[in-house]
Amino acid sequence: MRPDVAAELAPIGRVGLLGAGTLGSIFADRLLEAGVELALFDVDDRRVAPFIRRGVRVATSAIDLVHDVDIVLVSLPDPVATNRAVLGQTGVLAACRPGMLIVDTSTIDPTTAREVAREAAAGGVDHVEAPLSGGDEEGSGVDAARAGAATFICGGLESAIDRARPLLNVLGRHVLHVGAAGDGATAKLVSNHLAGLHNLVAAEALAVGRSAGLSVETMLAVLRHTDAQSYWLFNYLAPRLARRDFDDGFSIDLQHKDHRLFGDLAAQHGAAAPLNSLALELYEAMRSDGLGRKDLTEAANVAFERAGLARFDR
């Protein structure tokens, strides 16, 4: 962690982290490495247990998390969790004091993001939606978060984003202000829609090429120099195929959720999204087969199995 970043963060005060899942636990690690005083709450006690011995105050509820912090950093899986833990009667907004700041890195729908922003403003609380993505050489999503190379796609008031910027600079590399509350969620759903389709198309293409006699290595060597070359293929999928890693990353469950939210967004605005409908079906089929917690690149194993080919992890 750069010393100047840690120094920049210090005057902001104590951070309360709501959610210690895959991304939340990475955020906690980075904040602790920067010397930030941290409180933490998650509904799953197993997720917070490793942080107790590191001096983290583990809160007993979302409300308890808020009482001695200045910033609430949110990392939750979906709008349902956000409604319960942020907007609910026992959520963080019920206890936030005027002048506090909420930074929500969850990928949720624009309507929920706008509702949280309105409720926060009514209580004198600054709010920034900042869903996370990647895109640099270190990888995307979870890989980018681990490397401190994440991109935060922010919606909200410029003044609130300026307050959040030092914190986000500890957690990632790029802070992009795309517009008002809800615009960050919209941009993130567009991004995840494309990534989810890239994943399925790459899996199918590699399976068909392998069935026709080409090795995966040959196909990748060719695709790196053709019009089909993509960040997803070479910075996310190919490295996971090489190391046979399909368990630790962005889950099929979460990708399915994002396609569902993208479909809702398209319907709200009268925009056709037939490829999204197909993606929903394919990811739902994988979930039905018990693969929901696998990284979405498990789609490559599924495509190979359906083609009568050996899986990558065997």
TORTORMI-455491 format. One line per field, with one value per residue (C-alpha): residue number from 1; z, y, x. Coordinates in steps of 0.2 Angstrom, whole numbers. Layout:
N
nr (NUM, ...)
pz (Z, ...)
py (Y, ...)
px (X, ...)
//
This chain:
314
nr (1, 2, 3, 4, 5, 6, 7, 8, 9, 10, 11, 12, 13, 14, 15, 16, 17, 18, 19, 20, 21, 22, 23, 24, 25, 26, 27, 28, 29, 30, 31, 32, 33, 34, 35, 36, 37, 38, 39, 40, 41, 42, 43, 44, 45, 46, 47, 48, 49, 50, 51, 52, 53, 54, 55, 56, 57, 58, 59, 60, 61, 62, 63, 64, 65, 66, 67, 68, 69, 70, 71, 72, 73, 74, 75, 76, 77, 78, 79, 80, 81, 82, 83, 84, 85, 86, 87, 88, 89, 90, 91, 92, 93, 94, 95, 96, 97, 98, 99, 100, 101, 102, 103, 104, 105, 106, 107, 108, 109, 110, 111, 112, 113, 114, 115, 116, 117, 118, 119, 120, 121, 122, 123, 124, 125, 126, 127, 128, 129, 130, 131, 132, 133, 134, 135, 136, 137, 138, 139, 140, 141, 142, 143, 144, 145, 146, 147, 148, 149, 150, 151, 152, 153, 154, 155, 156, 157, 158, 159, 160, 161, 162, 163, 164, 165, 166, 167, 168, 169, 170, 171, 172, 173, 174, 175, 176, 177, 178, 179, 180, 181, 182, 183, 184, 185, 186, 187, 188, 189, 190, 191, 192, 193, 194, 195, 196, 197, 198, 199, 200, 201, 202, 203, 204, 205, 206, 207, 208, 209, 210, 211, 212, 213, 214, 215, 216, 217, 218, 219, 220, 221, 222, 223, 224, 225, 226, 227, 228, 229, 230, 231, 232, 233, 234, 235, 236, 237, 238, 239, 240, 241, 242, 243, 244, 245, 246, 247, 248, 249, 250, 251, 252, 253, 254, 255, 256, 257, 258, 259, 260, 261, 262, 263, 264, 265, 266, 267, 268, 269, 270, 271, 272, 273, 274, 275, 276, 277, 278, 279, 280, 281, 282, 283, 284, 285, 286, 287, 288, 289, 290, 291, 292, 293, 294, 295, 296, 297, 298, 299, 300, 301, 302, 303, 304, 305, 306, 307, 308, 309, 310, 311, 312, 313, 314)
pz (0, -5, 11, 3, 1, 19, 25, 14, 21, 40, 43, 36, 52, 55, 42, 45, 32, 28, 20, 21, 6, -8, -12, 6, 14, 1, 5, 23, 20, 10, 23, 37, 27, 26, 45, 44, 60, 54, 60, 51, 50, 40, 43, 42, 57, 48, 36, 50, 62, 53, 56, 75, 79, 68, 79, 70, 79, 74, 75, 80, 68, 54, 66, 78, 64, 62, 79, 80, 62, 49, 33, 29, 15, 8, -1, -3, -16, -23, -21, -8, 3, 1, 5, 21, 27, 21, 19, 31, 49, 56, 42, 42, 37, 52, 63, 52, 58, 47, 39, 37, 21, 13, -1, -9, -20, -23, -40, -39, -50, -53, -45, -28, -30, -32, -17, -6, -12, -8, 9, 13, 7, 18, 33, 29, 24, 8, -3, -17, -28, -33, -41, -44, -60, -68, -85, -82, -85, -67, -71, -69, -55, -40, -48, -50, -32, -25, -35, -30, -48, -47, -56, -47, -58, -47, -47, -35, -31, -36, -18, -11, -23, -18, 0, -6, -17, -4, 2, -16, -20, -6, -13, -32, -46, -56, -49, -64, -61, -73, -67, -54, -43, -53, -67, -59, -58, -76, -82, -72, -78, -96, -92, -84, -98, -111, -100, -97, -116, -119, -107, -115, -133, -129, -121, -136, -149, -140, -138, -156, -162, -151, -158, -175, -170, -165, -148, -136, -136, -155, -155, -142, -151, -167, -158, -150, -167, -175, -174, -160, -148, -132, -114, -107, -117, -113, -96, -87, -96, -103, -86, -77, -90, -89, -70, -69, -58, -58, -39, -34, -43, -49, -47, -59, -47, -47, -66, -67, -55, -66, -82, -73, -68, -85, -92, -80, -86, -104, -101, -91, -106, -120, -127, -134, -127, -135, -131, -113, -113, -120, -107, -93, -99, -100, -83, -76, -83, -75, -58, -60, -61, -45, -52, -45, -34, -47, -56, -72, -82, -77, -93, -103, -94, -97, -116, -117, -108, -120, -135, -128, -123, -107, -94, -91, -73, -76)
py (0, 17, 27, 43, 34, 28, 45, 52, 40, 43, 59, 51, 41, 24, 13, 1, -13, -21, -38, -49, -60, -63, -44, -38, -49, -42, -25, -29, -35, -20, -8, -17, -17, 2, 4, 9, 6, -6, -12, -27, -35, -50, -61, -76, -77, -89, -74, -62, -75, -73, -54, -55, -59, -45, -32, -29, -25, -37, -29, -38, -30, -17, -4, -9, -7, 11, 19, 22, 24, 38, 29, 14, 3, -9, -25, -35, -48, -41, -29, -40, -39, -20, -17, -27, -21, -3, 2, -9, -4, -12, -6, 6, 21, 19, 23, 34, 52, 67, 70, 52, 44, 28, 20, 5, -6, -19, -23, -19, -11, 8, 9, 3, 13, 29, 24, 22, 39, 48, 40, 45, 63, 64, 60, 72, 57, 57, 42, 35, 20, 12, -5, -13, -20, -23, -21, -19, -32, -39, -45, -41, -42, -52, -53, -34, -32, -43, -34, -17, -13, -12, 1, 9, 15, 29, 38, 52, 70, 76, 82, 64, 56, 67, 62, 44, 45, 42, 26, 20, 24, 12, -2, 0, 10, 19, 30, 34, 47, 42, 53, 54, 40, 25, 28, 19, 3, 5, 6, -9, -19, -15, -21, -37, -41, -40, -50, -63, -65, -65, -79, -90, -86, -90, -107, -112, -107, -116, -132, -132, -129, -143, -154, -150, -155, -139, -138, -125, -118, -117, -108, -95, -92, -88, -78, -67, -60, -60, -49, -60, -55, -49, -44, -57, -71, -67, -59, -69, -85, -91, -89, -98, -112, -113, -115, -126, -113, -113, -111, -94, -79, -72, -85, -91, -86, -68, -68, -74, -61, -47, -54, -54, -36, -31, -39, -29, -13, -17, -20, -4, 6, -4, -11, -28, -39, -56, -61, -57, -69, -83, -80, -81, -98, -104, -98, -104, -121, -122, -116, -130, -142, -137, -126, -109, -106, -110, -96, -91, -98, -115, -113, -119, -136, -137, -133, -146, -159, -156, -158, -175, -168, -169, -155, -144, -149, -167)
px (0, 7, 11, 3, -13, -14, -10, -24, -36, -32, -41, -57, -60, -66, -74, -88, -89, -106, -103, -88, -91, -78, -76, -79, -66, -53, -58, -56, -38, -33, -40, -31, -15, -17, -19, -37, -47, -61, -78, -86, -104, -110, -125, -113, -102, -90, -85, -80, -71, -54, -54, -57, -39, -34, -41, -57, -73, -86, -103, -119, -130, -130, -136, -122, -110, -114, -113, -94, -89, -89, -90, -100, -93, -106, -102, -118, -124, -140, -154, -164, -149, -147, -165, -164, -147, -147, -165, -173, -180, -164, -153, -138, -148, -159, -144, -133, -129, -130, -113, -109, -104, -111, -101, -110, -99, -113, -120, -139, -152, -153, -170, -163, -148, -158, -169, -154, -147, -164, -166, -148, -150, -166, -155, -141, -130, -119, -121, -110, -114, -98, -100, -83, -76, -59, -50, -32, -18, -20, -37, -56, -68, -61, -44, -43, -49, -35, -22, -29, -32, -51, -62, -76, -91, -98, -114, -119, -115, -97, -94, -99, -87, -73, -76, -76, -61, -47, -56, -58, -40, -35, -46, -43, -35, -49, -63, -75, -89, -103, -117, -131, -137, -142, -131, -117, -128, -134, -116, -110, -125, -120, -102, -107, -120, -106, -94, -107, -110, -91, -89, -102, -97, -79, -83, -94, -81, -67, -78, -82, -64, -58, -71, -65, -47, -39, -30, -35, -17, -18, -34, -28, -12, -22, -36, -23, -20, -37, -53, -59, -46, -53, -49, -61, -53, -35, -35, -49, -54, -37, -28, -41, -41, -22, -22, -38, -46, -65, -69, -63, -70, -86, -100, -112, -126, -120, -118, -136, -142, -134, -142, -158, -156, -150, -166, -176, -167, -170, -189, -191, -184, -193, -176, -175, -162, -163, -145, -148, -163, -152, -138, -151, -157, -139, -133, -149, -146, -129, -137, -149, -135, -128, -114, -120, -106, -93, -84, -93, -79, -86, -96, -80, -81, -100, -97, -83, -94, -109, -97, -91, -74, -64, -66, -51, -50, -48)
//
